Amino acid sequence: MNLQMRITFEEKDYTYVVLTKGITKETTTIRINLNDIEYQLACSAKGDWYVVDATVNDHLGLLKAIGRNIKLRYRL
């Protein structure tokens, strides 16, 4: 079972699914599914989460907010 999470970004609600199982402080990459598109988030040296291989068409602000949301949820 994948964990489905919600986030409000710029006054719109989004639902995404965390595909990675067993997330701990040692986890360096997390896979998510947003709008039927899979993204891979990676942890930077500063502890921020960013999207690997992001394109201009991706919602980078939303994906960064999702990274922060996951960081807070799992206390990373």
N, C-alpha and C positions, 0 to 999 in steps of 0.2 A: 504494500500500500504506500503510495506516494503522499507526501504532506502537501496539501493545498493551502496556500496562504493568500491573504488579501492586502492590498496597499492602496492608499489614496494619494494620487500625484496630480498636481495642478487641477484640483477639484474634480477629478475623474477616478472612479474605482477600477482597479485591475485585480485579476486573479491570476496567480502563477503557481506552478507546481515545482517543488524541490525534488529533483530526481536522485540526488546523491544520498546514500544511506550512511548512517553512523557518523555524522559530522561532529568533530572534536576540535580542540584548539590546534591540533597538529594537521588538520585538513588544509591543503593548499589550493585545491580547486573544488568548485561546486557547480554542478549542472542544474539548470532550471529550464522549465518550459513556460514560455509566455506567448500567448496567441498562437499555439501550435508550432512555435519555432523554438528550437533548443539553443540555449546560450551556455557558455562556460565562463564562470567567474573565477578569477585568480586573485590571490592575496599579494599585495605589493609589500615592499620592505617596511613601509610605514604602517601597515595593518589595514589599509583600505582595500576594498574589493572592486575590481574593474573587469570589464568584459574583454575576453580574449577574441581577437579577430573581429572587432566591431566594424560596421560599415557606417557610412553617412546616413543611410536610411533607417538605421536602428535608433530607437529612442534612448540615447545615451544618458540623459538626465534621469529617466525612469529606471534604467538598468542600474545606474549608480545608487539610486534611492533603494532599489531592491537589495543591492549589496549591503547597504547600511542596515536595512531591516533584518536581513539574515544575520548580520554581525551582532545586532542587539538581541535577536531571538535566541541565538545559540551561545551568546556571551563569548564571542571569539576575540 
